[in-house]
């Protein structure tokens, strides 16, 4: 993009223009995805992080009109977010390992299966999602539909499906983190399915 047209596009996004945001997303998502992939080494993780970065940019869009050069700005945001995400993932992995050891020790002394309690927490988190997010999430996880199939069934855009899915996963993860006995990684290992 040329500098003037990019600045105009950023101003439109800052004013809440969704079509301008879609243009910005489509312009940068592949290059940004490749950049994040090099940092993470995981394509699914890179895709999730890129979507999360763009959701954050949309949520703070009013600041975009002050950005002089979007490309460097975007890559600094992406690098910082990715490194922070990987650190958090490392902490969650450590929590998960500690939990597994605890469950192994506990299950040796009790007949109660911990999975029932954890499934209840997951179901409570899903029940608290807004209606559209909940529907997108359940169509993906329970019926095994891909994002394009969900978009067709619900008569909404693919970008809207992606946005709802990222927001739903974020809400469920936050709900899980409020229950220290259920590490977020366990939640996703129990409910994840490729999109």
MODELLER restraints for C-alpha pairs under 7 A, 6 or more apart:
rsr = mdl.restraints
at = mdl.atoms
rsr.add(forms.Gaussian(group=physical.xy_distance, feature=features.Distance(at['CA:9:A'], at['CA:20:A']), mean=6.05, stdev=0.5))
rsr.add(forms.Gaussian(group=physical.xy_distance, feature=features.Distance(at['CA:10:A'], at['CA:64:A']), mean=5.70, stdev=0.5))
rsr.add(forms.Gaussian(group=physical.xy_distance, feature=features.Distance(at['CA:10:A'], at['CA:65:A']), mean=5.79, stdev=0.5))
rsr.add(forms.Gaussian(group=physical.xy_distance, feature=features.Distance(at['CA:11:A'], at['CA:64:A']), mean=6.65, stdev=0.5))
rsr.add(forms.Gaussian(group=physical.xy_distance, feature=features.Distance(at['CA:11:A'], at['CA:65:A']), mean=4.84, stdev=0.5))
rsr.add(forms.Gaussian(group=physical.xy_distance, feature=features.Distance(at['CA:12:A'], at['CA:20:A']), mean=6.19, stdev=0.5))
rsr.add(forms.Gaussian(group=physical.xy_distance, feature=features.Distance(at['CA:13:A'], at['CA:20:A']), mean=5.57, stdev=0.5))
rsr.add(forms.Gaussian(group=physical.xy_distance, feature=features.Distance(at['CA:13:A'], at['CA:21:A']), mean=5.37, stdev=0.5))
rsr.add(forms.Gaussian(group=physical.xy_distance, feature=features.Distance(at['CA:13:A'], at['CA:61:A']), mean=6.35, stdev=0.5))
rsr.add(forms.Gaussian(group=physical.xy_distance, feature=features.Distance(at['CA:14:A'], at['CA:61:A']), mean=4.60, stdev=0.5))
rsr.add(forms.Gaussian(group=physical.xy_distance, feature=features.Distance(at['CA:14:A'], at['CA:62:A']), mean=4.35, stdev=0.5))
rsr.add(forms.Gaussian(group=physical.xy_distance, feature=features.Distance(at['CA:14:A'], at['CA:63:A']), mean=6.71, stdev=0.5))
rsr.add(forms.Gaussian(group=physical.xy_distance, feature=features.Distance(at['CA:14:A'], at['CA:64:A']), mean=5.54, stdev=0.5))
rsr.add(forms.Gaussian(group=physical.xy_distance, feature=features.Distance(at['CA:14:A'], at['CA:65:A']), mean=5.96, stdev=0.5))
rsr.add(forms.Gaussian(group=physical.xy_distance, feature=features.Distance(at['CA:15:A'], at['CA:62:A']), mean=6.71, stdev=0.5))
rsr.add(forms.Gaussian(group=physical.xy_distance, feature=features.Distance(at['CA:29:A'], at['CA:50:A']), mean=6.87, stdev=0.5))
rsr.add(forms.Gaussian(group=physical.xy_distance, feature=features.Distance(at['CA:32:A'], at['CA:50:A']), mean=6.93, stdev=0.5))
rsr.add(forms.Gaussian(group=physical.xy_distance, feature=features.Distance(at['CA:33:A'], at['CA:46:A']), mean=5.91, stdev=0.5))
rsr.add(forms.Gaussian(group=physical.xy_distance, feature=features.Distance(at['CA:33:A'], at['CA:47:A']), mean=6.37, stdev=0.5))
rsr.add(forms.Gaussian(group=physical.xy_distance, feature=features.Distance(at['CA:33:A'], at['CA:50:A']), mean=6.06, stdev=0.5))
rsr.add(forms.Gaussian(group=physical.xy_distance, feature=features.Distance(at['CA:36:A'], at['CA:46:A']), mean=5.43, stdev=0.5))
rsr.add(forms.Gaussian(group=physical.xy_distance, feature=features.Distance(at['CA:37:A'], at['CA:43:A']), mean=5.96, stdev=0.5))
rsr.add(forms.Gaussian(group=physical.xy_distance, feature=features.Distance(at['CA:37:A'], at['CA:46:A']), mean=5.09, stdev=0.5))
rsr.add(forms.Gaussian(group=physical.xy_distance, feature=features.Distance(at['CA:40:A'], at['CA:46:A']), mean=6.62, stdev=0.5))
rsr.add(forms.Gaussian(group=physical.xy_distance, feature=features.Distance(at['CA:49:A'], at['CA:82:A']), mean=6.91, stdev=0.5))
rsr.add(forms.Gaussian(group=physical.xy_distance, feature=features.Distance(at['CA:52:A'], at['CA:166:A']), mean=6.85, stdev=0.5))
rsr.add(forms.Gaussian(group=physical.xy_distance, feature=features.Distance(at['CA:53:A'], at['CA:78:A']), mean=6.64, stdev=0.5))
rsr.add(forms.Gaussian(group=physical.xy_distance, feature=features.Distance(at['CA:92:A'], at['CA:183:A']), mean=6.65, stdev=0.5))
rsr.add(forms.Gaussian(group=physical.xy_distance, feature=features.Distance(at['CA:92:A'], at['CA:184:A']), mean=6.86, stdev=0.5))
rsr.add(forms.Gaussian(group=physical.xy_distance, feature=features.Distance(at['CA:92:A'], at['CA:185:A']), mean=6.42, stdev=0.5))
rsr.add(forms.Gaussian(group=physical.xy_distance, feature=features.Distance(at['CA:93:A'], at['CA:185:A']), mean=6.99, stdev=0.5))
rsr.add(forms.Gaussian(group=physical.xy_distance, feature=features.Distance(at['CA:95:A'], at['CA:183:A']), mean=6.50, stdev=0.5))
rsr.add(forms.Gaussian(group=physical.xy_distance, feature=features.Distance(at['CA:96:A'], at['CA:183:A']), mean=5.92, stdev=0.5))
rsr.add(forms.Gaussian(group=physical.xy_distance, feature=features.Distance(at['CA:96:A'], at['CA:185:A']), mean=6.68, stdev=0.5))
rsr.add(forms.Gaussian(group=physical.xy_distance, feature=features.Distance(at['CA:96:A'], at['CA:186:A']), mean=6.84, stdev=0.5))
rsr.add(forms.Gaussian(group=physical.xy_distance, feature=features.Distance(at['CA:118:A'], at['CA:182:A']), mean=6.59, stdev=0.5))
rsr.add(forms.Gaussian(group=physical.xy_distance, feature=features.Distance(at['CA:125:A'], at['CA:172:A']), mean=5.37, stdev=0.5))
rsr.add(forms.Gaussian(group=physical.xy_distance, feature=features.Distance(at['CA:125:A'], at['CA:175:A']), mean=5.97, stdev=0.5))
rsr.add(forms.Gaussian(group=physical.xy_distance, feature=features.Distance(at['CA:126:A'], at['CA:134:A']), mean=6.34, stdev=0.5))
rsr.add(forms.Gaussian(group=physical.xy_distance, feature=features.Distance(at['CA:126:A'], at['CA:172:A']), mean=6.65, stdev=0.5))
rsr.add(forms.Gaussian(group=physical.xy_distance, feature=features.Distance(at['CA:129:A'], at['CA:168:A']), mean=6.67, stdev=0.5))
rsr.add(forms.Gaussian(group=physical.xy_distance, feature=features.Distance(at['CA:133:A'], at['CA:164:A']), mean=4.90, stdev=0.5))
rsr.add(forms.Gaussian(group=physical.xy_distance, feature=features.Distance(at['CA:133:A'], at['CA:165:A']), mean=6.43, stdev=0.5))
rsr.add(forms.Gaussian(group=physical.xy_distance, feature=features.Distance(at['CA:133:A'], at['CA:168:A']), mean=5.55, stdev=0.5))
rsr.add(forms.Gaussian(group=physical.xy_distance, feature=features.Distance(at['CA:134:A'], at['CA:168:A']), mean=6.99, stdev=0.5))
rsr.add(forms.Gaussian(group=physical.xy_distance, feature=features.Distance(at['CA:136:A'], at['CA:150:A']), mean=6.73, stdev=0.5))
rsr.add(forms.Gaussian(group=physical.xy_distance, feature=features.Distance(at['CA:136:A'], at['CA:161:A']), mean=6.62, stdev=0.5))
rsr.add(forms.Gaussian(group=physical.xy_distance, feature=features.Distance(at['CA:136:A'], at['CA:164:A']), mean=6.70, stdev=0.5))
rsr.add(forms.Gaussian(group=physical.xy_distance, feature=features.Distance(at['CA:136:A'], at['CA:165:A']), mean=6.44, stdev=0.5))
rsr.add(forms.Gaussian(group=physical.xy_distance, feature=features.Distance(at['CA:137:A'], at['CA:165:A']), mean=6.00, stdev=0.5))
rsr.add(forms.Gaussian(group=physical.xy_distance, feature=features.Distance(at['CA:137:A'], at['CA:168:A']), mean=6.72, stdev=0.5))
rsr.add(forms.Gaussian(group=physical.xy_distance, feature=features.Distance(at['CA:139:A'], at['CA:145:A']), mean=5.84, stdev=0.5))
rsr.add(forms.Gaussian(group=physical.xy_distance, feature=features.Distance(at['CA:139:A'], at['CA:150:A']), mean=6.68, stdev=0.5))
rsr.add(forms.Gaussian(group=physical.xy_distance, feature=features.Distance(at['CA:140:A'], at['CA:146:A']), mean=6.28, stdev=0.5))
rsr.add(forms.Gaussian(group=physical.xy_distance, feature=features.Distance(at['CA:141:A'], at['CA:191:A']), mean=6.78, stdev=0.5))
rsr.add(forms.Gaussian(group=physical.xy_distance, feature=features.Distance(at['CA:141:A'], at['CA:192:A']), mean=6.89, stdev=0.5))
rsr.add(forms.Gaussian(group=physical.xy_distance, feature=features.Distance(at['CA:141:A'], at['CA:193:A']), mean=6.21, stdev=0.5))
rsr.add(forms.Gaussian(group=physical.xy_distance, feature=features.Distance(at['CA:146:A'], at['CA:195:A']), mean=5.08, stdev=0.5))
rsr.add(forms.Gaussian(group=physical.xy_distance, feature=features.Distance(at['CA:147:A'], at['CA:158:A']), mean=6.58, stdev=0.5))
rsr.add(forms.Gaussian(group=physical.xy_distance, feature=features.Distance(at['CA:147:A'], at['CA:161:A']), mean=6.38, stdev=0.5))
rsr.add(forms.Gaussian(group=physical.xy_distance, feature=features.Distance(at['CA:147:A'], at['CA:195:A']), mean=6.23, stdev=0.5))
rsr.add(forms.Gaussian(group=physical.xy_distance, feature=features.Distance(at['CA:148:A'], at['CA:158:A']), mean=5.95, stdev=0.5))
rsr.add(forms.Gaussian(group=physical.xy_distance, feature=features.Distance(at['CA:151:A'], at['CA:157:A']), mean=5.59, stdev=0.5))
rsr.add(forms.Gaussian(group=physical.xy_distance, feature=features.Distance(at['CA:151:A'], at['CA:158:A']), mean=5.35, stdev=0.5))
rsr.add(forms.Gaussian(group=physical.xy_distance, feature=features.Distance(at['CA:151:A'], at['CA:161:A']), mean=6.08, stdev=0.5))
rsr.add(forms.Gaussian(group=physical.xy_distance, feature=features.Distance(at['CA:173:A'], at['CA:184:A']), mean=5.58, stdev=0.5))
rsr.add(forms.Gaussian(group=physical.xy_distance, feature=features.Distance(at['CA:176:A'], at['CA:182:A']), mean=5.99, stdev=0.5))
rsr.add(forms.Gaussian(group=physical.xy_distance, feature=features.Distance(at['CA:176:A'], at['CA:183:A']), mean=6.58, stdev=0.5))
rsr.add(forms.Gaussian(group=physical.xy_distance, feature=features.Distance(at['CA:176:A'], at['CA:184:A']), mean=5.67, stdev=0.5))
rsr.add(forms.Gaussian(group=physical.xy_distance, feature=features.Distance(at['CA:177:A'], at['CA:183:A']), mean=6.44, stdev=0.5))
rsr.add(forms.Gaussian(group=physical.xy_distance, feature=features.Distance(at['CA:177:A'], at['CA:184:A']), mean=6.14, stdev=0.5))
